[in-house]
Amino acid sequence: MNNLSLYGWNEELFQLKQQSSFKELSHGRVTVTHKTCYEIVAEDGFYTCELAGNILYGREASEYPCTGDWVIFQIIDTDKGVILDVLPRQRTLYRLKNGTVSEKQAIASYVDKAFIIQSLDDNFNVRRIERFMLQMTEEDILPVLVLTKTDLGFDPEKTENALKHLSHKIPVFYTSTESPESIQKLRKSVSPGETIVFTGSSGVGKSTLINFLCGCQMLQTGAISNSTGKGKHTSTRREMVLMPDSGVLIDTPGMKVFGVTNDNSDSLLEILDISDYESKCKFKDCQHINEKGCAVIEAVENGEIDKGVYESYLKLRREAWHYTASVHEKRKSEKSLSRVIKEIKKGL
């Protein structure tokens, strides 16, 4: 028997299930997402499930289950089932779907915290941290920065200076698999029933860190590359594991590109520590690009705001605007197509 409360099941989810037409059937949480099937943890065991027709043909692909989703399914064999319903998502981490400008893809749902994993080598990239933080803010997911491989040697002062506009907003952990106490501090930050998603590029040690947090070999890890000195990427799917007597951890494939789908400019200003300057701008609708009397631009020129931070603001804002405009145009096109189809049906 599995204790689903350790996986995050609670009274709120129970009430959501009561609103489903399939409330009398079994429920469980998606632990692994494959191309055509899903692995589910339920109270009475583990199941491999496929999608029922009402989901496969009645919903958009973006609405198909993702790792972390709670689903209702019909048992059809000892360890097999069919998913008939997906409970409404909450606190979902999204990314821009590869090859698109207006479609977002769910990475994991019902996430409490997101560990942004970066190694203290050539992988360290503040701009990437800002990008991850922006995606999480809109969904009320708490971002946590986890810096790995401190044993390889790094410049603490340089690192802290690069993070000074972020470190007072989010928890920051310095870790090394060679330092058990650093892993223990991170382990204590995870509470029973919490869901933590691990994000970051390939080779930063996400799977290795999960194994250390769990105290055993839960996920496959790659050897160190002789040419780069970095861990070889092995994660190719989003997979959930249960920490002993604690929360659940979701590993994700390394992502070099994490397109912006959050168009909230206030969130961006707050994350980059620019919001206090915005209130001093001459015009309330100031875009902080080239307007006269812009306190943000003045702060950049005076060195109060780092030029790299300001350039990051412009880039992320431009991406968010492009995404929003693309979504609007897509919806407009879909509405026009629907009207044409209705007119054709009337003429038949």
N, C-alpha and C positions, 0 to 999 in steps of 0.2 A: 504493500500500500504506500502511496505517495502522499505526503502532507502538502497540499497545494497552497496553503498559507505561506509556506516557505518560498513558493514561486510567485507570490503576490496576490493570491485570491483573497477577496475580502467581501464585506457586506455590499458595498457599492456595485461590485461586479455581479453579485448574486441578484440584486435588484434589476440590473440591466438584462440579465438572462431571463427574468420573469416576463419581460416585454417581448420575448421572441416567440414565434409560432412553434418553435421546436424546444421549448423550455423543459419538456419531460425527458429529453435525451441527455446523453453524457456531455460534459464540457471538459476542456483541457487547454493547455497553452502550447503554442507552436515553438518548438525548441530548435528545429533545423528546417530551412527552406531549400527544397530541391527544385529542379525545373518543372517537374510534373507531379510532385507529391510533397507531403509535409510530415515531419515527425512531431508527434503530439505526446505531451506528458499529461496523464489523467490520474484520478485517484486510484484506480485499480490497475494501473500499468502504463506501458508505452505503446503507442500505435503509429502505424504508417498510414496516412490518409490521402485520398484523392478528393478533388472538388466535385460536388454535385452539379448537375446541369444548371440549377437555378443560379449558381454563382458563376460557373464557367461561361455561360452564355448570357446571363442576366446582369453582369456587372462589368465595369471597365477593368482592364488589367491592373491598374493602379489600386483597385479595391480588393484584389486577391490578397489572401493572408500573407503577412510578413512575420519574421521572427519576433516573438513577444506578444503577438495577437492572441486573444482568448476566443476560442471557437466552440461551436456546438456540433457534435458529430454523431453519426449512427454507426454502431459497431456491427461489422458484417462478418468478422472472423476473429480468431483468437487475438491477433495483433494487428488487425486491419480495420479501416473505417472509411466513412465518406463524410466530408465536411458539408454541413447544410446551412450554417449561418456563422457570421463573424460579429462579435460584439463591437459596438462603436469604439473607434480608436481614441486614445488619449496620449498625450505627451509622446508624440511620434517624431523620430529623427528622420528628416527627408534629405535627399540630394537631388540635383538635377540629373535626369536620366541621360545616359550617354547618347550622343548623337542627336539630341533634341534641344530646343530653346524654350519650350513651354510646358514640358511634362516633368513632373517630379516623381521620384521613386521612394517608397517607404523603406528605410533601412531596418528600423526596429521600433516597436511600440510599447507603451506603458513603461517608459524609461524614466527613472528618477534622477540618475546622474549619468553624465557622459565623461569618461576618462579620455582626455585628449593626450595621446601618447606621442612623445617626441624624444628621440635620442640625442644626447649632447655631443653630436658629431656633425658631419655635413648635412644631416637631415634637419637640424634645428632651423625652424622657419617661423618667425613671429607672425608674418602675414597669413600663414596657414592657420595659426591658432586663432587669429581674429575672425577668419572665415568660418571656422567651426563654431565659435562662440555665437556669431550672428544667427546661424541656423538653429541653435538650441534655445536662444532667448525667447523666441515667439511661442515655443511649445512648453515653456516653464520647465525645461530640463536644466538641472544645475551642472554647469561645466566645471570640470576639475582638471587642472594641468598636471600631468605626470611625466617628469623628465627622467629618462632611463640612462643607463651606462655611465653613471658618474665615476666609476672606477677607471674609465679610459682616460680621464684627465680632461678638464675644461677650465675656462676662465670664469669663476663665479661672479666677479665684478662686471664683466662684459655681459654675461647672461642676465643678471639682475637689472642692469641698465636697460637692456633691450625689452625687458618685461615690465618696467616701472609703471606704464600706463594700464597694465592689466592685472598685475599681481595683487593689488589691493581690492580687486573685484572678485577674484576666484581663488580657491585653495590651490597651492602649488606644492607638489611632493617631489623631492629629489631621491631617486631610487637606484639601486644596483643589486643584481642577483648575488653579488659578492658580499653584500651587506644585509644580513637577515633582519636587522633592526629597522632598516628603511622600508622593507616589505611589510613588516609587522605594523608600522605606523599606517601604511596604506590599507592594510587589512582591517584595522580598527575603524576606519572611516566608512566601512560598509556595514549596514544594519540588516538584521533578519527581515526578509520580505522585500528588500530593495532590489531594483533592477539597474544594473550598471552596464552601459554599452561602451566598448572600447573602440576608439576611432584613431586613425593615423595612417601614415604611409607604410609601404612594405618595408620590412627589415628593421623596424624600430623595437621589436621584441614584445608585441602584444600577446601572442600565444604563450611565449615563455613566461611572461609576467603572470598570466592567468594560472599557469601550472604551479608557479611558486605560491600564489595566493591560496590555491586549493590544497597545496601540500602534496600533490601527486601529479602524474603525467595524464592530464585530462585531454590535452590537444596536441596534435602533431606539430613539431617545430622543425625548422630547417637548420642545417649546419651553417657555419660562418663561411662566407665566400672568401677564397684566397685572394681574389683580385681587388675586392672592395673593402674587406674587413667587416662587412655588414651581414646581418642574418638574412638568409635566403627566405623569400616569401613563400609560405605554404598554405595560408588560409585562402580558400576559394569560395567559401560560403559563410553565411551568418549563422553562428551556432551558439546555443545557450548551454551553460554548465552551472551546476549548483555548488556554491561554496559550502563546506561542512558547517551546519548550524548557523548559516548566515544568509546572504542574499544570492541573487543569480547574476551571472556575468555573461555578456553577449560579445563574442569575438566577431569582427568584421574583416572582410578582405581589405588589403591596403588600398587606399584611394589617393591617387595623385591629383585627381581633379574632383573638386567638391563644389559644384555650381551653386550659386546663391538663389534661393527661392523665397527668402524673407525680404519683403519690400518695405519694412517698417524703418523709416529713416531715423526716427527717434531712438530706436534700439541701437542702431549703428553709431549714432552720436554718443550715446551713453557708454557703449562698449569701448570706444576709442578715446574716452575721456575728453570729449569736445563739447559736450552739452552745456557746461558752465560758460563757455565763451559765446555760444549761440545766443544766449539771452541778452548779450551786450551788443548784438548786431543792430545797425540802424534801422533795417527793415525786418518786419516779423516774418515775411516769406522769403528771407535771404536763402539762397541756395549754396552759398559759400564757395562760389566758383570764381567770379570776377566782379562782384558787386562792390560799389563804393560804400564805405562805412561798415564793411564786414569785419567783425571782431576776430573771427576764426582765421581769416587770411592774415590779418595784422599779427596775430599770435604766432603764426607760422614764420612770418618775416622777422619777428623779434626773437625767435628761437624758443618760445614758450611751448609750442607744439612741434614735435619732431616732424621734419619734412616727410620722412618715410611713412609716418602715421597718417598724415594728411593725404598723401598720394594713395594710401590704402583706402581711405575714406572715399576718394573720388572713384577709384576702381570698383569697389564693392557697391557703391551707390549706382554707378553706371550699369553694372550687371543686374542689380535688383530692378532697375527701371526697365531694362531690356526684357527681363523675364516677365514683368507685369504687363508690358505692352504686348508681348507675344501671346500671353494667356488671353488678353482682351481680344486680340485679333482672331485667335482660334475660336473663342466663344462666339464672336460676331459671325464668323464664317459658318459655324455649326448651326446657328440660328437661321441664317440665310438658306442653308441647305434644307433644313427642316421645313421652312415655308415653301420651298420649291416642291418638295415631296408631297406636302399637303395639297398644293394646287393641282399636281398631277393626279393625285387620288380623286380629287373632286371631279376632274374631267373624264375619269374612266366610267 
